[in-house]
Amino acid sequence: METSFEISPGIRISIRNSVGLTVVGRPGSGKSWLLNYIMLSLMKNCKIYPLICDTKLSDLYNLKRFMKRGNPDKRVAGTPSQVAGLLRRVTKLMDERYSNYNSHWGADWVDAQYMPVLLICDEYSSTIAQADSNTAKEIENYMKQLVFKARQLGGIYILLASQRITADTLSRNVTSSMSVKIAMERLDSISLNLAFPECNVKEIPYIDNIPGHALIYSDTFPNNVPIPIIAPDLSNVEVPKVFETLDERAKCNDYVKEDYWPFD
């Protein structure tokens, strides 16, 4: 089973024993293209099952029309209340997986042959800002459970994107637990500190303020210093068509059938 993808020449990202990935970047920084590249790469390599939270109702939300597996209404959320409902289903799936396989000492979701799930939350900060207080708390509670628990048997990889991630929308403990962090274009020192809490801001390399240029840090890197990368150019790729093809192809897979699967 393939559990990784190449994000830049010489840099592979593994979703096994990994919580997820944060992407921080201003509008026009190339953040959306990078999200699409990561999603399509994981669909191609791992036959991952994408779930989308996009309260902007933008391009990611519109992929709902191209989904070939399960019930698209259960896979895509476009309002804060729908996001809370989707996260509730994902959390229940995670708990069911632990309940069904936790007697196997040291095993993870790969050993259990669980289908990996990709949870994409685009503009997470905006979603929290739109939500009423009770819904916002529900979203934050589910997100914390997933971040702290999904790594081993959950088989859930979280892709969290925002213009800026602050302690008001996601606690430092949560952001620190994310295995990979990416910052698009050149950010100010405060934003860099929030994006890379493990790193010394003074040691972070300088990058050009050009769309697609970014810094990446992984907890697998030997040093606490982000590495400059250039995000792949998908301007000539028909993302919806590729998504549709990969989602259709993934119907044929070797993953175990789960009777409690909540997205059909």
N, C-alpha and C positions, 0 to 999 in steps of 0.2 A: 504494500500500500504506500503510495507516494504521499508524503506529509509536508512537503516544502515547495517553495517556488523561488525563482531568482528575481530580486527586485532591482538589481543593478549588477553589472559585470563583476563577478567575484563575491557577491553578497547574496546569500540565500537566507530566507526566513522560514523557520520551521513552525508549524502550528501544533506540533506535539510538545507536551509539557510547556505550553505557552498560553497565557491568558488572552492576549490580543495586542492590538496596535492602535496608537493614537496618531492622528494627522492634524496638525495645526497650521492654518494658513489663511491669509486674507482672500477676499474674492478676486479672481483673476490670477491667483498664484499657481494654478495647475493642480490644485487639490482634488478637484472632481475627476480629472483624467487619471490621477494616481489611484483614487478609490476604484475606478472602473478597471484599471489594469490589475490591481490586487484581486478584485472579485473574479474577473475572467481567468486569471492565472490559477486561482484555487479551484474554480469550476473545472478547468481543463485538467489539472494535475491530480486533484483529489476527489472530483465529482462531489464537491461540497454543496450543501443545501443553503442557498442564500435567503435570508430574511431581511427585510428593509424597513427602516424607520426614517421617513422623510417628510417632516411636517411643512417643508417648503413646497411640497407637491411638484418637485422639479423632475429632472431626467431620471433619477433613480426610482422615484415613485412610478413613473410611467413604464418602467420595466414590468410592472404588473401585467400588462397586456401581452407580454411575451413569455410568460411562465408556462411551463409544460408539465410541471410536477405539482401534485397536491392542489390545494385550494388557494388561489392567489389572494383572496380576501383575508385569509389567515396568515399569509406570508408577508403582506405589505401593510404598513400603518401610516396614515396621513394626518392624523390629529393626535394631540397629547393623550386623549383617552384611549385611542386605538393603540398607541405606543405602549401604554400601561397594560392593555390586554394582551398584546403580543409578548411583552416581557413576562407576563404572568404565565403564558403557555410555555415559553422557553424555560423558565424556572421550574415549572412542573415537570417538563421533560428531563431536565437535569436531575431532579430529585428521584424520578422514576428510575433513571439509569443507575444511580447510586444504590437504590433499593434492590435492584435486580442483579447487581454484579459485585456488591461490596464484600462478598464472602471470599473473593479471589484476591489473596494477599499480594499487594504491590502491582496489581494490574491497572491498566489505563484503558481509555476508550478505543485505542488501536487494538489491544488484546481482545477486547470485547466485540470488536468488529462493528462498532457503532458508526452510523453515517455522521461525518462531521458537519456541523452547522456553522454558517457564517452569519453573525448578527451585525448588520451595518446600521449604525446610527449617525446619520448625516446632520450636521448643525445641532449637536446635542444641547449646547447652551441655549440656542433659540427655542428648542422644544421645551426645556424647563421654564424658560421665561414666558412662554405662551400658556403653560398649564396653570390651573388653579392650584392652591396650596396643597390640597389633599392629593390631587393627581400627581403633582410634582414630587411629593414625598413618596408616593407609591412607586413611581418610576425610579427614583433614587434608591429606594430600598431593594427593588429587584436587581438593579444594576450592581449594587454592592454585593448581593448574594452571588451573582454570576461571576463577578471579577474574583471574588475570594474563594469560590468553590468549583468553578467549571473546569479548571485546568486538568485534573486527573481523569475522572470518569464522565464528566459532562460532555466532552467532545464539542464544546462550543467556543468558537474563536470570535472575539469581539473586535470590530473595526469601528473606532469612535473618531469622528471628525468634527471639527469646530473651528470657527474663526479664532477663538481664544478660549482656553480652558482655565477656569479660575476655581478657587476654593468654594465660591458661592454655588457652583454648578456640579463640581465633582471634587471630593475630598482629596487631599494630597496622598493619603494612604491608598486610595484607589488608583490615582494616576501613577504612583510609584510601583504599583503591582503590575501595570501593563508592561509586557515583555519588550515591546518595540515602540520607539517614539520617533516621529518624523515632523520636522518643521519646514514649511515651504518658504522659500525666499529668505531675505534677510530680516530678522526680527530684532526688536529692541531688547535690552538686557533683561527687563522684567519678564517679557514674554518668553525669552530663552530659558530663564530660570524656571518658569512654570512648565515649559515643554520638556525640559531635561533636568528634573529635580536631583538626579544623582550626580550631575556634572558640574564642574567648576566653570562658571560663565566666562572667566578670563582665558580659559584654555580652548574654548569653542572656536573652530576655524571660521574664517570669513568666507562668505559665498556671495556671488553676484545676485543682485536684486532682479532676477530674470525669471519669468514663469517657468516652472518645471525644475528649477534649481532648488535643492533641499539639503537638509542635514538629517542623518539617520543615526539612531543609537539603539543598540540591542543589549540586553543583559548577558548575551553570550560573547560580546566583544571583550578582548583581553584588557582594554583600558577604558576608563570612564570618559571617553572623548568621542563625540559624534563624528561621523564620516560624511563628507560632501558627496552627493549623488545628483544625477540628472534623471528625473522621472521619464519613463518611456513616452514617446509621442504617439498618441492614438488618434490623431486628427484624420487619418485616412482609414480608420477602422469603423465599420458599422456596428457599434456596440450592441444595439438591440438585436440585430440579426445574429451576431456571434453568441449573445446571451441565450437566445432562443434555441440555437443549435446545440449548445453545451447542456442546457437544461433538459432538452429532449434526449440527448445521448446518455445523460446520467441516469435515466430510468433503468438502464441495464447496469447493475452493479452487484458487488459481492457482499454488501453490508447486510447485517442481520436484520430481519424484519421485526419491528417493535409494535406490539399490539396497542400500546399506549401512545403511539405517534400522534401529535395533536394538530397536524397541519393539512390533513386530508379533508 
